[in-house]
Amino acid sequence: MTNADSAVSPISQRPRAALKALVAFTPLAGSLLFPLAVPLLMTRVGIGAGVLAAVLIGSLWFTAMLRTSEMPGHS
């Protein structure tokens, strides 16, 4: 353990833990939400609603995946 590691308090590690949970949850959420929501909207509301949901969910999912991505060697 270095001096820099010992200077970090457990309270300041909470946002890092929350971010790691978000990073782990993002692919799971998109891969479950997309195939469930789009066909349900297409059958109950209409094809247009399903296509709109596919575009919105896909765009939001893609953006969330890019924002929460972790690159090796970058902090």
URLINDA-V700257 format. One record per residue. RES is the residue in three letters. PHI is phi in radians with two decimals (NA if undefined). D_CENTER is the distance of its C-alpha to the mean C-alpha in Angstrom with 1 decimal. Layout:
RES	PHI	D_CENTER
RES	PHI	D_CENTER
This chain:
MET	NA	31.4
THR	-1.63	32.0
ASN	-1.10	32.9
ALA	-1.16	29.5
ASP	-1.22	27.8
SER	-1.30	30.2
ALA	-1.34	29.7
VAL	-1.45	26.1
SER	-1.46	26.4
PRO	-1.06	24.3
ILE	-1.16	23.3
SER	-1.30	21.7
GLN	-1.48	19.7
ARG	-1.10	17.9
PRO	-1.07	15.4
ARG	-1.15	14.8
ALA	-1.16	14.3
ALA	-1.14	11.9
LEU	-1.16	9.8
LYS	-1.12	10.3
ALA	-1.14	9.2
LEU	-1.12	5.8
VAL	-1.08	5.8
ALA	-1.29	7.4
PHE	-1.44	5.7
THR	-1.01	2.4
PRO	-1.13	5.7
LEU	-1.14	7.7
ALA	-1.09	6.8
GLY	-1.16	7.2
SER	-1.27	10.1
LEU	-1.61	11.7
LEU	-1.21	11.4
PHE	-1.03	12.7
PRO	-1.26	15.8
LEU	-1.53	16.7
ALA	-1.28	16.5
VAL	-1.12	18.1
PRO	-1.12	21.2
LEU	-1.11	21.8
LEU	-1.14	21.9
MET	-1.12	24.1
THR	-1.41	26.5
ARG	-1.60	26.7
VAL	-1.88	26.5
GLY	2.69	27.1
ILE	-1.14	26.0
GLY	-1.04	25.3
ALA	-1.15	22.8
GLY	-1.16	21.1
VAL	-1.15	21.0
LEU	-1.07	19.8
ALA	-1.10	16.9
ALA	-1.08	16.1
VAL	-1.18	16.2
LEU	-1.17	14.2
ILE	-1.12	11.4
GLY	-1.10	11.5
SER	-1.17	11.6
LEU	-1.13	8.8
TRP	-1.13	6.5
PHE	-1.06	8.5
THR	-1.12	8.4
ALA	-1.12	4.8
MET	-1.14	5.3
LEU	-1.20	8.6
ARG	-1.19	8.2
THR	-1.79	6.6
SER	-1.22	8.9
GLU	-2.02	11.9
MET	-1.75	15.2
PRO	-1.10	18.1
GLY	1.49	20.8
HIS	-2.09	19.0
SER	-1.82	18.4
